[in-house]
């Protein structure tokens, strides 16, 4: 839903035409957005584009006070044709007065059909303010897509009592919130019941928010609606004990369901159904997009396979994403997972997050490549694999089977410490360039054994690489010991980046300050990237702390 929002750019309006400030004003790095900036911006938009239909505003970590929100409110009310409004206010210091101004102005936007607002900050927001944001749009006759995300509030029983009954697509995300009793979500349940006929999409996300079983039953009530095309139920780290059998039973009744996103991360999931009892006619068959996140879920390997078995008849799947991080499953599980993936002949996108041995990985890659002529995008995250025996011969990840996927356009591979070094990266890129339609390649290799020479060899390879990629992102893991040779390392990377800048046309460069002041070597290079950009290519280098794996130096372009 969110990615379908028409931005200013897609509507043929460039931000720089409206206000002469950097194009990335909406980036979180920009901290100079204050009342005066908002005033001038609002006045120029109102004067130059009185018939504007959409606004996407992302004021993160800004200094907007009530005066700034009054100017925005006046702008909203003045745009008589405003249909699409997206507000992202991340750590913007929002107060009760600001929220009242936003609510008052949006309540008068009678043409508004799409409205999403995100308020995320550490200071607690009054629950009555959250309720006001919902109530303010209850009478908008054209509103069909409404989304709200909020952090750090205490939920009231009346919060969801006045939801707009015309909504077709509903999105709600509560993060770090407090739900006082079992009845706080009853009005949400009533809304799901009353809006039975027109609702098409329901996305309910609760993270780091304690939920009682009664609360979850209210959330799960959306599964009563057989008309739904899209369902997302995400309850992450909510201290829940989930009844998987009941959940699947309800899910099977949604005959029109095409998009399903289940996130039970960090909770307990009980599932006991026997495969023999799951006949083909009772499996879920209509799905085109399936996302399941079972990260850190306490679920036995056998029961997890039985849970997935409910989806094995989805031969029409076009997008599949599975997260098994924190679940140390063995060979049998990944064999069955491979069989499941082999059946998905129409799969276009695949994402897997898993703890898997190199041997199991090779077999899984072969299953992924089997008869996958439609597969265009693969994302594999194996960062959390631990080698079985640190003293044994190093295991290797084998990805040669990917060459069989002729239409592959995007490949992301994330690994750490074992199984994939710079020679493997070079070999894989060469093979994919020759045998597939690869345009995007991202590799995250956290190998502490890397040295200056290994990085230099990779840099030299990129210097001589013919232009082909829309996105090329290589993230190196380098220990702090190596940083003692930082002058050599930085000289090599600087030379590589400088030459690549003229070969494959970097769009723009961002240098993040670090305690090592390692950005000095790049200042001249950063100024040198002034050539005309024809295509967007992303290149990124990160250097990590060897103990915490937190980045201490980042060199990248803004579009990574």
Order of alpha helices (4+ residues) and beta strands (2+ residues): alpha-alpha-beta-alpha-beta-alpha-beta-alpha-beta-beta-beta-beta-alpha-beta-alpha-beta-beta-alpha-beta-beta-beta-alpha-beta-alpha-beta-alpha-beta-beta-alpha-beta-alpha-beta-alpha-beta-alpha-beta-beta
